[in-house]
């Protein structure tokens, strides 16, 4: 991608310098980890989960909030490398992040990630997923500690919308916290 500078004209009371030679890049030109998210993440609930809903943010906020010990720093670094790979394809609009990593669990073992294709359900969406299946879902887990899932708009109704599915607490996670089976939690969305 060729970056084209955008001119900036600054007006000051007595002089009006023009900075045509200074490049200013749009948000989409920034590296993945420096992009801004829409909101700051809310505090975890008393039970150690994000409040119900999808919380938009960026990787810097995710790092600052959840990379709190050496194991979590290692998981974060793997997540960042994985999302960089997904981002460089240019075929995914966002990633949803879930799992023990986005809770108060001291030693999470992995991170659940849902990649949403930019293209709706169809050949282009499947083409976007191909490199990940070619690499192998198990191999991706071994390298990045990521349990990978996909979503694209227009998936047939019988298929699971993992964005909603991952907002439900598993019974084994809900019961020790005194929550019922219908309890829900939040997940994180990061634009790619």
Legacy VTK file of the C-alpha trace (Angstrom):
# vtk DataFile Version 3.0
C-alpha trace
ASCII
DATASET POLYDATA
POINTS 192 float
0.000 0.000 0.000
1.404 3.393 -0.951
1.078 5.979 1.762
0.170 9.363 0.412
0.817 12.379 2.594
-2.122 14.609 3.364
-1.371 18.319 3.476
-1.994 20.249 6.662
-2.512 23.975 6.641
-2.119 25.708 9.978
-3.300 29.249 10.498
-1.666 31.377 13.172
-2.610 34.989 13.962
0.407 36.654 12.334
1.744 34.050 9.973
0.340 31.141 8.120
2.974 28.447 7.581
2.055 25.564 5.323
3.330 22.140 6.177
2.834 20.385 2.846
5.974 18.332 3.330
4.822 16.678 6.590
3.003 13.376 6.048
-0.100 12.753 8.114
-1.488 9.271 7.927
-5.023 8.180 8.478
-5.992 5.781 11.274
-6.126 2.777 8.932
-2.456 3.366 8.003
-1.302 2.829 11.578
0.082 -0.532 12.653
-2.519 -2.826 14.215
-1.364 -2.377 17.802
-1.513 1.429 17.620
-5.065 1.762 16.357
-7.588 3.311 18.683
-10.593 1.416 19.953
-13.971 2.917 20.665
-14.073 2.568 24.453
-12.044 1.787 27.523
-12.750 -1.668 28.885
-15.089 -1.736 31.874
-13.966 -3.243 35.166
-14.390 -6.957 35.650
-17.455 -8.022 37.590
-17.291 -9.312 41.140
-17.113 -12.812 39.627
-14.074 -11.961 37.477
-15.677 -11.606 34.035
-16.252 -8.666 31.715
-19.812 -7.305 31.989
-22.228 -8.700 29.431
-21.834 -7.422 25.881
-19.222 -6.805 23.215
-16.563 -4.311 24.318
-14.626 -2.537 21.538
-11.057 -1.599 22.307
-7.511 -1.938 20.956
-4.596 -4.240 21.660
-2.764 -1.732 23.833
-5.720 -1.639 26.227
-5.937 -5.445 26.150
-2.229 -5.661 26.977
-2.424 -3.134 29.787
-5.461 -4.812 31.328
-4.686 -8.501 30.958
-0.908 -9.010 30.493
-0.319 -8.874 34.240
2.132 -11.720 34.886
4.807 -13.559 32.835
2.384 -16.238 31.576
-0.191 -13.639 30.541
2.519 -11.528 28.843
3.544 -14.594 26.829
-0.087 -15.267 25.851
-0.550 -11.624 24.881
2.560 -11.675 22.684
1.285 -14.791 20.906
-2.122 -13.161 20.452
-0.520 -10.033 19.001
1.524 -12.096 16.510
-1.543 -14.096 15.514
-3.685 -10.986 14.998
-0.876 -9.386 13.010
-0.949 -12.399 10.672
-4.732 -12.130 10.326
-4.520 -8.367 9.799
-1.901 -8.579 7.055
-4.241 -10.688 4.917
-6.545 -7.670 4.679
-9.530 -10.016 4.648
-10.804 -9.683 8.221
-12.638 -6.725 9.704
-12.223 -7.572 13.374
-11.372 -10.187 15.978
-13.399 -11.109 19.050
-11.328 -12.190 22.040
-12.574 -14.422 24.836
-11.507 -17.183 27.158
-9.675 -17.276 30.458
-7.291 -14.580 29.249
-10.001 -11.916 29.496
-11.002 -12.895 33.045
-9.298 -12.655 36.419
-7.957 -16.210 36.048
-4.340 -16.119 37.241
-3.014 -18.707 34.791
-5.135 -18.971 31.631
-3.959 -21.635 29.207
-5.179 -20.154 25.934
-7.223 -17.474 24.206
-10.403 -17.925 22.175
-10.443 -15.809 19.010
-13.191 -15.341 16.451
-12.056 -13.758 13.191
-14.816 -11.964 11.294
-14.321 -11.867 7.550
-14.739 -8.596 5.683
-16.667 -10.427 2.977
-20.121 -11.861 3.666
-20.798 -15.592 3.622
-19.652 -17.019 0.304
-16.584 -17.802 -1.755
-14.617 -14.686 -0.721
-15.168 -15.415 2.980
-14.041 -19.008 2.558
-11.005 -17.816 0.614
-10.094 -15.583 3.583
-10.231 -18.594 5.932
-8.192 -20.901 3.673
-4.677 -20.024 4.904
-5.684 -20.743 8.484
-7.119 -24.149 7.625
-4.031 -24.855 5.487
-1.842 -24.042 8.512
-4.075 -26.299 10.609
-6.270 -25.264 13.523
-4.282 -27.550 15.875
-1.012 -26.082 14.627
-2.327 -22.560 15.225
-3.166 -23.579 18.789
0.324 -25.015 19.318
2.072 -21.923 17.940
-0.187 -19.105 19.194
-2.231 -20.693 22.043
-5.319 -19.532 20.135
-8.529 -21.522 19.778
-9.628 -20.168 16.424
-13.179 -19.732 15.148
-14.619 -17.742 12.243
-17.682 -15.639 11.614
-18.982 -13.916 8.524
-22.208 -12.033 7.996
-24.909 -14.116 6.379
-23.856 -17.489 7.820
-26.791 -19.890 7.469
-29.095 -19.899 10.515
-28.169 -23.430 11.558
-24.536 -22.490 12.101
-23.405 -21.151 15.468
-22.791 -17.434 15.889
-19.701 -17.758 18.065
-19.920 -14.059 18.976
-23.074 -14.846 20.954
-22.066 -18.349 21.997
-18.933 -17.134 23.796
-20.940 -14.675 25.872
-22.560 -17.569 27.763
-20.795 -18.932 30.806
-20.082 -22.641 30.807
-21.752 -24.423 33.747
-18.323 -25.351 35.170
-17.377 -21.649 35.174
-20.725 -20.346 36.441
-21.322 -22.781 39.337
-18.152 -22.030 41.381
-18.993 -18.319 41.143
-22.555 -18.891 42.334
-23.986 -17.886 38.941
-26.778 -19.714 37.139
-26.467 -21.391 33.745
-28.118 -18.466 31.954
-25.458 -16.004 33.152
-23.669 -14.087 30.436
-20.313 -12.349 30.222
-18.608 -9.919 27.928
-16.163 -10.428 25.086
-13.690 -8.035 23.453
-13.752 -6.759 19.875
-10.580 -5.438 18.238
-10.742 -3.952 14.740
-8.100 -5.307 12.376
LINES 1 193
192 0 1 2 3 4 5 6 7 8 9 10 11 12 13 14 15 16 17 18 19 20 21 22 23 24 25 26 27 28 29 30 31 32 33 34 35 36 37 38 39 40 41 42 43 44 45 46 47 48 49 50 51 52 53 54 55 56 57 58 59 60 61 62 63 64 65 66 67 68 69 70 71 72 73 74 75 76 77 78 79 80 81 82 83 84 85 86 87 88 89 90 91 92 93 94 95 96 97 98 99 100 101 102 103 104 105 106 107 108 109 110 111 112 113 114 115 116 117 118 119 120 121 122 123 124 125 126 127 128 129 130 131 132 133 134 135 136 137 138 139 140 141 142 143 144 145 146 147 148 149 150 151 152 153 154 155 156 157 158 159 160 161 162 163 164 165 166 167 168 169 170 171 172 173 174 175 176 177 178 179 180 181 182 183 184 185 186 187 188 189 190 191
